[in-house]
């Protein structure tokens, strides 16, 4: 039995799954969403569905499929319904929820249903546009607003807004709240600038340009939820047996969720679904939420990556099951990173977020591999960690020992033992691994030519890598050199176990 509207009455609501409210089918289409991906279905669409269940937002989503890949048939066959299986840990307790989400009313193809999409654009019910077209979706390209459809997402958005402006004769009350979720800083501001530039290039009239700027709200946002998507075949089969139906759109997500949106009271009023879940935050400035995620989640991932991998842990959840590694990750986050976040974040906020991050790391349903996290390792350290290091020295005027150890492990991880077809590979426990980093060649040459002590010194003083001379920080070079010697002599796991019991001082 496949999941669809007709079969809902055959599905037991015995506690295994949350069923849609009967009123949902008559709700107006308030949202136009560009993108069918799992992040949108696991985060914004989840919030809207939850609000509809509680009679708060009372609106559904028309989804635009922008790419040629695949079709809309799966959504059509299931009447837009899909199961979201939420799995995670909160305060040490395992949480499992299965929700049949009914927020999506229909899915339209940009290539074959463009006239229907423009018809949605001029609906008086429409209030919100949501997007996730990946980072490359918010780019200025040569495009025509007259095309059917325009080639780029900003071009499609401009065409939608132009159609709305013309249909309502420039009524300032018919503007939209536009909420991109692409993972770039200031995504709303950048999208607005691109759409405005496209409008100018298209020679659209001054009245439209004024309406675009004054009647529409482009929100900067931050999204944070791991949504792996459809599980592997065995897990999916087990889930469908427990649920009692087949669902080709079923996805998994972690329990934690955050959608931080920069906005005012008007935005809060329009995005009324924010009332039903503390995971939606609407505030005039979301910088602190970006800082918490960038430093405590991403920064901890990055600084723990080499150490955990070289200690024999393949995934994050495996590392959290190894006490010495788990304790290091916790100390790193709480003792070194949290006190030195460059932006103003209260100790209470960082403590709460740290606990949530550690629960996320322990999630038994997520297989987040350290080697995947090591992609673009050096660039991630520069963006996520270097500002924390500098701020730590500014505040405490001493070496952040856990950061120094993580940095030493990174330098060991970057030792390439062989090259092949322009790629660099390291070796751990007899197995080679890809060093997927733009600086791999630099470190290969460095390790070939210099002693470990010289490698540390030259790497830290390379301001092209870090945007600053890290070797100028008092005793930082010496601390990393000391840890590096211990790693290469004793190995990671014995070292962190001995450090944990305070048998080694550096």
TATAJO-V46822 format. One record per backbone hydrogen bond with DSSP energy under -1.0 kcal/mol. CO is the residue of the C=O (numbers start at 1). NH is the residue of the N-H. Records with the same first field share a line. If there is no record, write none. Layout:
CO=NH / NH
This chain:
1=246
7=10
8=11
18=100
21=24
23=26
24=27
28=30 / 60
30=127 / 128
31=62
32=130
33=64
34=132
37=41
38=42
39=43
40=45
43=47
44=48
45=49
46=50
47=51
48=52
49=53
50=54
51=56
52=55
60=30 / 31
61=105 / 106
62=33
63=108
64=35
65=110
72=76
73=77
74=78
75=80
76=79
78=81
82=101
83=251
84=99
85=253
86=97
88=95
90=93
93=90
95=88
97=86
98=18
99=84
101=82
103=61
106=63
108=65
109=113
113=117
114=118
115=119
116=120
117=121
118=122
120=123
127=177
128=32
129=179
130=34
131=181
134=137
137=139
144=147
152=156
153=157
154=158
155=159
156=160
157=161
158=162
159=163
160=164
161=165
162=166
163=167
164=168
165=170
166=169
168=171
171=174
176=217
177=129
178=219
179=131
182=184
186=190
187=191
188=192
189=193
190=194
191=195
192=196
193=197
194=198
195=199
196=200
197=201
198=202
199=204
200=203
205=209
206=210
207=211
208=212
209=213
210=214
211=215
217=178
220=262
222=260
224=258
226=254
229=252
232=236
233=237
234=238
235=239
236=240
237=241
238=242
239=243
240=244
246=3
247=250
251=85
252=229
253=87
258=224
259=281
260=222
261=283
264=268
265=269
266=270
267=271
270=272
271=274
272=275
273=276
277=280
279=259
281=261
283=263
286=290
287=291
288=292
289=293
290=294
291=295
292=296
293=298
294=299
297=301
298=302
299=303
300=304
301=305
304=308
305=309
306=310
308=313
309=312
314=370
315=319
316=320
319=322
322=326
323=327
324=328
325=329
326=330
327=331
328=332
329=333
330=334
331=335
332=336 / 337
333=338
337=340
338=341
346=350
347=351
348=352
349=353
350=354
351=355
352=356
353=357
354=358
355=359
356=360
357=361
358=362
360=363
363=366
368=316
369=373
370=374
372=375
374=377
376=380
377=381
378=382
379=383
380=384
381=385 / 386
385=389
386=390
387=391
388=392
389=393
390=394
391=395
392=396
393=397
399=401
400=404
401=405
402=406
403=407
404=408
405=409
406=410
407=411
408=412
409=413
410=414
412=415
418=425
420=423
423=420
424=435
425=417 / 418
426=433
428=431
431=428
433=426
434=436
435=437
436=376
437=440
439=443
440=444
441=445
442=446
443=447
444=448
445=449
446=450
451=455
452=456
453=457
454=458
455=459
456=460
457=461
459=462
460=470
461=463
462=465 / 466
463=467
468=470
469=472
470=473
473=476
475=479
476=480
477=481
478=482
479=483
480=484
481=485
482=486
483=487
484=488
485=489
486=490
487=491
491=495
492=496
493=497
494=498
495=499
496=500
497=501
498=503
499=502
